[in-house]
Amino acid sequence: MARRRRPQDRFGKKARRDGYPARSVYKLEEIDKKVRLFRRGMRVLDLGAFPGSWTMYAANEVGAKGRVLGFDLTKFEGVLAPHAEIRQGDAFAITLEDLGEEPFDLVMSDMAPATTGHKSLDQYRSYELAMRALALAEEVLSPGGHFVAKIFQSGDFPAAKAAVKAAFDKVKIVKPKAVRSESYECYLVGLGRKVAETESESDSDSDSDAGSESP
């Protein structure tokens, strides 16, 4: 028996009117309004980008001098602004070479597992996706950069929150109005990528201090 399509709610109807392929754009829009994720000229990495709504929104917010690079398991064949692109690829297989040498100012992830109906398994897979997004963010974000990722609330949620808190100056939890009432998804937001002082930098500072002392 064919699976019945879920009827469109007001967000779905609004997405059609506004020219977006999915209602998920209003989740990102609300997060953006709450924490001001975007600015002109930003470089954005979009994980779980299909069918393109988040990429389209981000491209509009960063403007023509910005750059939005998306990845998704599903091949994207739609039309995007010239400064935006969605490549087919697995987030767990993305390499730093795939992303280029320039750092990003924002890493965002709307990745979600293909649900199995087993709540605990689906929640753990969501946790894994969020942690993969965070791992990439820690590799490619510029100092002060931002992070946002979907995650299913579960017993692993405190660990995910703690991991984001360790990497960013501020952490916020947002459940946008466009999230369906029966869903247990929310978004972890990290603001202000911390800069970890390396051991070599510490040694250099120590040597500099010692050399400045009068004989």
C-alpha positions in Angstrom: 0.0 0.0 0.0 1.3 3.4 -0.9 2.2 5.7 1.9 -0.3 8.6 2.2 1.3 12.0 1.9 1.0 14.3 4.9 -1.3 17.2 4.2 0.4 20.6 4.0 0.2 22.9 7.0 0.4 26.7 6.8 4.2 26.5 6.6 4.1 24.1 3.7 1.6 26.4 1.9 3.7 29.4 2.6 6.8 27.7 1.2 5.0 27.1 -2.1 3.9 30.7 -2.2 7.4 32.0 -1.4 9.1 29.7 -4.0 10.9 27.4 -1.6 10.9 23.6 -2.1 10.3 22.8 1.6 8.8 24.2 4.7 12.1 23.7 6.6 13.2 27.1 5.5 11.0 28.7 8.2 12.9 26.8 10.8 16.2 28.4 9.7 14.5 31.8 9.3 13.3 31.7 12.9 16.7 30.7 14.2 18.3 33.4 12.2 15.9 36.0 13.6 16.6 34.8 17.2 20.4 34.8 17.0 21.4 36.6 13.8 23.3 33.9 12.1 24.0 35.6 8.8 25.7 38.6 7.5 26.7 39.7 4.0 29.8 38.1 2.5 29.8 35.0 4.7 31.0 31.6 3.6 28.4 28.9 4.7 28.7 25.1 4.7 25.2 23.5 4.5 25.0 19.8 5.5 21.9 17.9 4.6 21.1 20.5 2.0 18.5 18.7 -0.1 15.9 19.9 -1.4 17.6 23.3 -1.2 15.5 25.5 1.0 18.2 26.3 3.6 20.8 26.8 0.8 18.5 29.2 -1.0 17.7 31.2 2.2 21.4 31.4 3.1 22.4 32.5 -0.4 19.9 35.3 -0.2 21.2 36.4 3.3 24.9 36.3 2.4 24.5 38.1 -0.9 26.5 37.7 -4.1 29.8 38.3 -2.4 29.2 35.4 -0.1 29.4 31.7 -0.8 27.1 28.7 0.2 28.3 25.2 -0.3 25.9 22.3 0.4 26.2 18.6 0.6 23.5 15.9 0.6 23.2 12.2 -0.1 20.4 13.0 -2.6 21.5 14.6 -5.9 20.3 18.1 -6.3 19.0 19.2 -9.8 17.3 22.5 -9.0 18.4 26.0 -9.7 20.4 28.1 -7.2 22.0 31.5 -7.2 25.5 31.6 -8.9 27.2 31.9 -5.5 25.5 28.7 -4.1 26.1 25.0 -4.9 24.8 21.7 -3.6 27.1 18.7 -4.2 26.1 15.0 -3.8 28.1 13.5 -1.0 28.1 11.8 2.4 28.8 14.0 5.4 30.9 11.2 6.9 33.0 11.0 3.7 33.6 14.7 3.2 37.3 15.7 3.4 39.0 19.0 4.0 40.1 18.9 0.4 36.5 18.7 -0.7 35.8 22.0 1.2 38.7 24.0 0.0 41.3 26.0 1.9 39.2 29.0 2.9 37.5 28.8 6.3 33.7 29.0 6.7 31.8 31.5 8.9 28.8 29.3 9.5 28.3 25.5 9.5 24.6 24.5 9.5 23.1 21.1 9.4 19.5 20.0 8.9 20.6 16.4 8.5 18.2 13.8 9.8 18.4 9.9 9.8 16.1 7.8 7.7 13.8 6.9 10.5 13.2 3.3 11.3 10.3 3.6 13.7 12.6 2.6 16.6 12.7 5.8 18.7 16.0 5.1 20.5 17.8 4.1 17.3 16.5 7.1 15.4 17.6 9.4 18.3 21.1 7.9 18.4 21.5 8.3 14.7 20.4 11.9 14.9 23.0 12.4 17.7 25.7 10.9 15.4 24.8 13.2 12.6 24.9 16.3 14.8 28.3 15.3 16.2 29.6 14.7 12.7 28.5 18.2 11.8 30.2 19.6 14.9 33.4 17.7 14.1 33.5 19.3 10.6 32.7 22.7 12.1 35.6 22.4 14.5 37.8 21.8 11.5 36.6 24.5 9.1 35.1 27.3 11.1 36.9 30.6 11.4 37.3 32.1 14.9 34.0 33.6 16.0 32.1 31.5 13.5 28.7 30.0 14.2 27.1 26.5 14.1 23.5 25.2 14.0 22.4 21.6 13.8 19.2 19.6 14.1 19.1 16.9 16.7 16.5 14.7 18.2 16.1 15.2 21.9 17.2 12.0 23.8 19.4 10.7 26.5 22.4 11.8 24.4 21.3 15.4 24.1 23.2 16.6 27.2 26.4 15.2 25.8 25.8 17.0 22.5 25.0 20.2 24.2 28.2 19.9 26.3 30.3 19.3 23.2 28.9 22.4 21.5 29.4 24.4 24.7 33.1 23.4 24.8 33.6 24.7 21.3 31.6 28.0 21.3 31.2 31.0 23.5 27.4 30.7 23.7 25.0 27.8 23.2 21.3 28.1 22.6 18.6 25.5 22.1 15.8 26.5 19.6 12.7 24.7 18.7 11.2 26.7 15.9 7.4 27.0 15.4 7.7 25.2 12.0 8.8 22.0 13.8 5.7 19.8 13.8 4.1 19.4 17.2 4.6 15.7 17.4 8.3 15.9 16.5 11.1 15.7 19.2 13.6 17.6 17.0 15.3 20.8 18.0 18.3 22.8 17.0 21.6 23.2 18.9 23.2 26.6 18.1 26.8 27.5 18.9 27.7 31.2 18.6 31.3 32.4 18.5 33.8 29.6 17.7 36.4 29.5 20.5 40.1 29.8 19.5 42.1 27.1 21.3 45.5 28.3 22.3 48.0 25.8 21.0 51.0 24.6 22.9 53.4 26.2 20.5 51.7 29.6 20.9 52.0 29.2 24.7 55.7 28.4 24.4 56.2 31.3 22.0 54.5 33.7 24.4 56.7 32.4 27.3 59.9 32.9 25.3 58.8 36.4 24.4 58.1 37.3 28.0 61.4 35.9 29.2 63.3 37.7 26.5 61.8 41.1 27.4 63.3 41.0 31.0 66.1 43.3 31.7 69.5 41.6 32.3 
